[in-house]
Amino acid sequence: MLVYLRLLKESFAFAMNALRSNILRTLLSLLGVTIGIFSIIAVLAAVDSLDRKITKDLSSLDKNTIYLMKFSFGPSDVPKWKREQFPNIKYDEYTYMKGAMTNTEELGYQIFTKRETIKYDSKTVSDVNMVPVSYEFIDIQGLEFEKGRFYNESEANSGSKVIVLGSEIAKSLFDEVEPIGKNVRVYGQRFSVIGVLKKQGAGLFGDSDDTSAFIPVNFLRQLYGDNNESLVNVIVLKPNKGVDMDAYKAEISQKLRAYRGVKAGEIDNFFINVFSGFTDLIDGIILNMKFGGWMISGFSLLVGGFGIANIMFVSVKERTNLIGIQKSLGAKNRFILFQFLFEAVILSVIGGIIGLFLVWIIAVVLTNVLDFEFVLGMGNILLGTLLAGLIGLISGILPAISASKLDPVEAIRTGM
């Protein structure tokens, strides 16, 4: 054991000497490993950070949450021309399904609409994500409040002019002023602020509750009517825990087909989108991003491996005389082999550490500049270090073998 520790110490000394005596040559040779480790760890760290963000954003939603609408989340076997003929979800279908569905924890109604401008006195916030929803939405999405409350069933059903603001919207409009009870203007009318949500951070697709405003869905129905083709209506269902999802979806289909009078043999003229299908799609995208990162970085690591091998072959040639002396004093082939292998691994790990350091710097900068937490996790640091060590080990095998097989007499004579 002591022999190998001494070997490691000597190899480290030789590696440092190589760096000091041939800085430019060594750094250029290590550049491939540095770029390779930087590329793969940067991609993995970015994907992991995105995955963490997605998980956080979607944590309030049950994966079994269902969106009943005229569009599909993913690819569909139904031709586009036929999908475009599907009727929009209606409010009376929501009220019917609310009373007809079993095994349902919550059932709500939402309208996807265009962005609007909200005003308070002389202050204006434009491009606000308006979210007209029924009162059940607070329990479906698990909204948390900084102050105030969500609108109740009576306010929702009557289409009261009340509004709940995201934290960024409230901050932009009111700054240090207490927002609860104040009136803001939107859709050309006055709305009373009854709640402000807790800060959430940037959302999955840019939007988040921070930049959204929630109003009773019946206000928008009174404003635009139920047959406005520019609006997309959705029934959101949250089934009870442990329910059989296939049976639950079959019940949804049976109830809505019967209400719409869809005949036997005809396809559903609506889509039952399970939220887990959407998250599976995202997981597939993340997996492909990781695979792409590995593919791109693999070429850099290959070049880096050749660079390390080149350093080691040059090192063997420069130290031929020393190798001969070591062998003449009794050093075994294994000792010489491990000496050069350790040196190759150390040089490669140094290149990898430089790459990891660059990733860390970028992570710190992006986290401070963007509203997004870019995290370089310990798992990725260990992976990058191990990967660099593996590249060094593979790249150093041939030079180490050639050094270990040198004849001591010839080596001394050649090195003189």
C-alpha positions in Angstrom: 0.0 0.0 0.0 2.8 2.4 0.9 4.4 1.6 -2.5 1.3 2.7 -4.3 1.0 5.9 -2.2 4.6 6.7 -3.1 3.8 6.0 -6.7 0.9 8.4 -6.6 3.0 11.1 -5.0 5.8 10.7 -7.6 3.2 10.6 -10.4 1.7 13.8 -9.1 5.1 15.4 -9.0 5.9 14.4 -12.5 2.5 15.7 -13.7 3.1 19.1 -12.0 6.6 19.2 -13.5 5.1 18.6 -16.9 2.7 21.5 -16.4 5.4 23.8 -15.2 8.1 23.0 -17.8 5.7 22.8 -20.8 2.8 25.0 -19.8 1.5 25.8 -23.3 1.9 22.3 -24.7 0.3 20.7 -21.7 -2.6 23.1 -21.5 -3.3 22.7 -25.3 -3.3 18.9 -24.8 -5.6 19.2 -21.8 -8.0 21.5 -23.7 -9.8 18.6 -25.2 -10.6 17.0 -21.8 -11.5 20.4 -20.4 -13.9 21.2 -23.3 -15.4 17.7 -23.1 -16.0 17.7 -19.4 -17.3 21.3 -19.6 -19.7 20.3 -22.4 -21.2 17.2 -20.8 -21.4 18.6 -17.3 -22.8 21.9 -18.5 -25.6 20.1 -20.4 -26.3 17.7 -17.6 -26.4 20.5 -15.0 -28.7 22.6 -17.2 -31.0 19.6 -17.8 -31.0 18.7 -14.1 -31.7 22.3 -13.2 -34.6 22.4 -15.7 -35.9 19.1 -14.4 -35.7 20.4 -10.8 -37.6 23.6 -11.9 -40.3 21.6 -13.7 -40.7 19.3 -10.7 -41.1 22.3 -8.4 -43.5 24.1 -10.8 -45.7 21.0 -11.2 -45.5 19.7 -7.7 -48.8 21.3 -6.8 -50.6 19.4 -9.5 -51.6 15.8 -9.2 -50.2 13.7 -12.1 -53.6 12.2 -12.6 -55.2 15.7 -13.1 -57.3 15.6 -16.3 -57.9 18.4 -18.8 -61.1 17.8 -20.8 -61.0 20.0 -23.9 -61.3 20.1 -27.7 -57.5 19.8 -28.2 -55.0 17.1 -27.5 -51.8 17.6 -25.5 -49.9 15.2 -27.8 -50.1 13.6 -31.2 -53.5 12.3 -32.2 -54.9 9.7 -34.6 -57.8 12.0 -35.4 -57.2 14.0 -38.6 -56.6 17.8 -38.2 -59.7 18.7 -40.2 -61.9 16.6 -38.0 -60.3 17.9 -34.7 -61.0 21.5 -35.9 -64.7 20.6 -36.1 -64.9 19.5 -32.4 -67.1 21.8 -30.3 -65.7 23.8 -27.5 -66.3 22.7 -24.0 -69.4 24.5 -22.6 -70.1 25.8 -19.1 -73.3 23.8 -18.9 -71.2 20.7 -19.5 -69.1 21.7 -16.6 -72.1 21.9 -14.3 -73.5 18.6 -15.6 -70.2 16.8 -15.2 -69.8 18.3 -11.7 -73.0 16.5 -10.6 -72.6 13.4 -12.7 -69.0 12.3 -12.1 -68.1 10.0 -9.3 -64.7 9.4 -7.6 -63.8 13.1 -8.2 -62.0 15.2 -5.6 -62.4 18.5 -7.4 -63.8 19.6 -10.8 -63.3 23.1 -12.2 -63.8 25.2 -15.3 -61.1 27.4 -17.0 -60.9 29.6 -20.1 -57.7 30.2 -21.9 -57.8 33.7 -23.2 -55.5 36.5 -24.5 -53.3 38.7 -22.4 -54.5 42.0 -21.0 -53.3 45.2 -19.5 -54.0 46.0 -15.8 -54.0 49.6 -14.5 -53.9 51.2 -11.0 -53.9 55.0 -10.9 -51.0 56.0 -13.1 -49.3 52.6 -13.1 -49.8 50.1 -15.8 -48.7 46.4 -16.3 -49.2 45.0 -19.8 -49.0 41.5 -21.2 -50.6 40.0 -18.0 -51.6 36.3 -18.2 -55.3 36.4 -17.4 -56.6 33.2 -15.8 -60.4 33.1 -15.7 -61.3 30.0 -13.5 -64.0 28.7 -11.3 -63.7 28.8 -7.5 -62.4 25.1 -7.3 -59.1 26.1 -8.9 -57.5 27.0 -5.6 -57.7 23.4 -4.5 -56.9 21.9 -7.9 -53.7 23.9 -8.2 -52.9 24.4 -4.5 -52.5 28.2 -4.7 -50.7 29.8 -1.7 -51.3 33.4 -0.6 -49.0 36.1 0.6 -52.1 38.1 1.7 -55.8 38.0 1.1 -57.8 35.1 -0.3 -59.3 33.5 -3.4 -62.9 34.2 -4.5 -65.6 32.0 -3.1 -68.4 30.0 -4.8 -70.9 32.8 -4.6 -68.5 35.4 -6.1 -67.4 32.9 -8.8 -71.0 32.0 -9.9 -72.2 35.6 -10.0 -69.1 36.7 -12.0 -68.1 39.3 -9.4 -65.5 41.8 -10.3 -62.9 40.6 -8.0 -59.3 39.7 -8.8 -56.3 37.8 -7.4 -52.9 39.1 -8.4 -49.6 37.3 -8.8 -46.8 38.7 -6.7 -44.9 40.4 -9.6 -48.1 42.1 -10.8 -49.0 43.3 -7.3 -45.5 44.6 -6.8 -45.4 46.5 -10.1 -48.8 48.1 -9.5 -48.7 48.9 -5.8 -45.1 48.8 -4.7 -45.3 49.6 -0.9 -49.1 50.3 -1.0 -51.4 47.7 0.5 -53.2 46.1 -2.5 -56.1 44.4 -0.7 -59.3 46.4 -1.2 -57.8 48.6 -4.0 -59.5 48.8 -7.4 -57.6 48.0 -10.6 -58.9 48.4 -14.2 -59.0 45.5 -16.6 -61.4 44.8 -19.5 -62.4 48.4 -19.2 -63.9 47.8 -15.8 -63.0 48.1 -12.1 -62.0 45.0 -10.2 -61.4 44.8 -6.4 -58.2 43.1 -5.4 -59.0 40.4 -2.8 -55.7 38.4 -2.8 -52.0 38.3 -3.7 -50.2 35.0 -4.3 -46.9 34.0 -2.8 -43.9 34.5 -5.1 -43.3 31.4 -7.2 -40.4 32.2 -9.6 -40.2 31.8 -13.3 -42.6 29.3 -14.8 -42.0 26.3 -17.0 -42.9 28.1 -20.2 -42.1 31.7 -19.2 -45.5 32.3 -17.5 -46.0 31.7 -13.8 -48.5 32.6 -11.1 -46.3 35.6 -10.4 -47.2 37.3 -13.7 -50.8 36.1 -13.7 -54.2 37.5 -12.6 -57.1 35.3 -11.6 -60.7 36.3 -12.1 -64.1 34.5 -11.9 -64.7 32.6 -15.1 -68.3 33.8 -15.2 -67.3 37.4 -15.6 -65.6 36.5 -18.9 -68.6 34.4 -20.0 -70.8 37.5 -19.4 -68.4 39.6 -21.4 -67.8 37.4 -24.4 -70.6 34.8 -24.3 -70.2 31.0 -24.5 -69.7 30.7 -28.3 -66.6 32.8 -28.8 -64.2 30.8 -31.0 -61.2 32.8 -29.8 -61.5 31.3 -26.3 -60.5 27.7 -25.3 -62.6 26.2 -22.6 -61.4 23.4 -20.3 -63.0 21.2 -17.6 -60.3 20.3 -15.1 -60.9 17.1 -13.1 -58.9 15.9 -10.1 -59.8 12.3 -9.3 -59.7 10.7 -5.9 -56.5 9.1 -4.8 -56.0 5.5 -5.9 -58.8 5.6 -8.5 -58.5 3.3 -11.6 -57.6 5.8 -14.3 -58.7 3.7 -17.2 -62.2 3.3 -15.6 -62.3 7.0 -14.6 -61.5 8.1 -18.2 -64.1 5.7 -19.5 -66.7 7.2 -17.2 -65.8 10.7 -18.4 -66.1 9.6 -22.0 -69.5 7.9 -21.3 -71.0 10.8 -19.4 -69.9 13.5 -21.9 -70.8 11.4 -25.0 -74.3 10.9 -23.5 -74.7 14.6 -22.7 -73.6 15.6 -26.3 -75.6 12.9 -27.9 -72.7 11.2 -29.6 -73.9 8.1 -31.4 -72.5 4.6 -30.9 -69.6 3.9 -33.4 -68.7 7.6 -33.6 -65.4 8.8 -32.1 -65.3 11.2 -29.1 -65.5 14.8 -30.2 -63.3 15.8 -27.3 -59.9 14.9 -25.8 -59.2 13.5 -22.3 -55.7 14.8 -21.5 -54.1 13.2 -18.5 -51.5 15.4 -16.9 -49.1 12.5 -16.5 -49.0 12.2 -20.3 -47.7 15.8 -20.5 -45.0 15.1 -17.9 -44.0 11.9 -19.7 -43.6 14.0 -22.8 -41.3 16.4 -20.9 -39.3 13.6 -19.4 -38.8 12.3 -23.0 -37.5 15.7 -24.1 -35.1 15.9 -21.1 -33.8 12.4 -21.8 -33.2 13.4 -25.5 -31.4 16.5 -24.3 -29.1 14.4 -22.1 -28.4 12.0 -24.9 -27.6 14.9 -27.3 -25.2 16.3 -24.7 -23.4 13.0 -24.3 -23.1 12.7 -28.1 -21.7 16.2 -28.6 -19.3 15.9 -25.7 -18.1 12.5 -26.7 -16.2 14.0 -29.6 -14.5 16.5 -27.3 -13.6 13.8 -24.9 -12.2 11.6 -27.7 -9.9 14.5 -28.8 -9.0 15.1 -25.2 -8.0 11.4 -24.9 -5.6 11.8 -27.8 -4.2 14.9 -26.2 -3.4 13.0 -23.0 -1.9 10.1 -24.9 0.3 12.6 -26.8 1.6 14.1 -23.5 2.3 10.7 -22.1 4.2 9.5 -25.2 6.3 12.6 -25.1 6.9 12.2 -21.4 8.0 8.6 -21.9 10.5 9.7 -24.5 11.8 12.6 -22.4 12.2 10.3 -19.3 13.7 7.2 -21.1 17.0 7.6 -19.3 15.3 7.9 -15.9 13.2 4.8 -16.7 16.3 2.9 -17.5 18.0 4.0 -14.2 14.8 3.0 -12.2 14.8 -0.4 -13.8 18.5 -0.9 -13.2 17.9 -0.2 -9.5 15.3 -2.9 -9.3 12.0 -1.1 -10.3 9.6 -3.7 -11.8 7.6 -3.2 -14.9 4.4 -2.9 -12.9 5.9 0.0 -10.9 6.8 1.9 -14.2 3.3 1.0 -15.6 1.4 2.4 -12.7 3.7 5.5 -12.5 2.7 6.6 -16.0 -1.0 5.5 -15.6 -1.3 7.6 -12.4 0.3 10.6 -14.2 -2.1 10.3 -17.1 -5.1 10.1 -14.8 -3.8 13.1 -12.7 -3.3 15.3 -15.8 -6.8 14.3 -17.2 -8.5 15.1 -13.8 -6.8 18.5 -13.8 -8.3 19.2 -17.2 -11.6 18.0 -15.9 -11.5 20.1 -12.8 -10.8 23.2 -15.0 -13.9 22.3 -17.0 -16.0 21.9 -13.9 -14.7 25.2 -12.6 -15.9 26.9 -15.8 -19.3 25.3 -15.4 -19.5 26.5 -11.8 -18.7 30.1 -12.9 -21.4 30.0 -15.6 -23.9 28.6 -13.1 -23.2 31.4 -10.6 -23.5 34.1 -13.3 -26.7 32.7 -14.9 -28.3 32.2 -11.5 -27.7 35.9 -10.6 -28.6 37.3 -14.0 -31.7 35.1 -14.8 -34.7 34.3 -12.6 -33.6 30.6 -12.8 -31.6 28.6 -10.4 -28.7 26.9 -12.3 -27.4 24.2 -10.0 -24.1 22.3 -10.4 -24.9 19.3 -8.2 -22.4 17.1 -6.3 -23.5 14.2 -8.5 -22.4 16.0 -11.7 -19.2 17.1 -10.1 -18.3 13.5 -9.1 -19.4 12.3 -12.6 -17.2 14.8 -14.3 -14.2 13.9 -12.1 -14.7 10.2 -12.6 -15.2 10.7 -16.4 -12.0 12.7 -16.6 -10.1 10.0 -14.6 -11.4 7.3 -16.9 -10.3 9.2 -20.0 -6.9 9.6 -18.5 -6.7 5.9 -17.6 -7.7 4.8 -21.1 -5.4 7.3 -22.8 -2.4 6.4 -20.6 -2.5 2.7 -21.1 -0.4 2.5 -24.3 2.2 5.0 -23.2 2.5 3.3 -19.8 2.9 -0.2 -21.4 5.5 1.1 -23.8 7.4 2.6 -20.8 7.2 -0.5 -18.7 8.6 -2.7 -21.5 11.7 -0.6 -22.1 15.0 -2.5 -21.8 17.0 -0.8 -19.0 20.3 -0.9 -20.8 18.8 0.4 -24.1 16.9 3.0 -22.2 20.0 4.3 -20.4 22.0 4.3 -23.6 19.2 6.0 -25.6 18.7 8.7 -23.0 22.4 9.6 -22.8 
